[in-house]
Amino acid sequence: MSSPSTSQPPSREILARKWDRCLSNTLTASALGLAVGIGLSVLFFRRRAWPVALGAGFGLGAAYDDCSRSFNPDVALGQQLQRLAAAASSEPRK
């Protein structure tokens, strides 16, 4: 039998690590975006609310993108567009 140190961790452990990383990244990125939005709102935009929402949205979007790449590492940015362009170029033109 193989020793526990050389065997692969169970899939649920890998999935739990990915979820932990995604949740911590989401909290960090949204808090950072929120802080940047608050700073911009106070310094430049006369305490308006939209920079705060925009900063938090950017943080959440970045965290979502990182989580998406964590769970689907084979899907590259723009891969869908490349497949569509290849399919369109292979079709005969009328």
Order of alpha helices (4+ residues) and beta strands (2+ residues): alpha-alpha-alpha
